Amino acid sequence: MRLSREGPRTDPLARFLLGAGLGGVAGGITYGITQTPPWWWLVGLVVAALVWLGKYAADLADVFTD
């Protein structure tokens, strides 16, 4: 039995919605701590971008480890 290196396929819309949801949660938690708009906007966008682009970053890291 041969295992695939690609792993399970994820739907791009599901990844987008997950990133948007987690970004909103992270931004909300940051807003609860500090109500300065640039901080909670920045944290929310960074979390969303990490979720959206995390698959590509993992693929890129795998290229350098082989």
Secondary structure, 3 states (H helix, E strand, C coil): CCCCCCCCCCCHHHHHHHHHHHHHHHHHHHHHHCCCHHHHHHHHHHHHHHHHHHHHHHHHHHHHHC
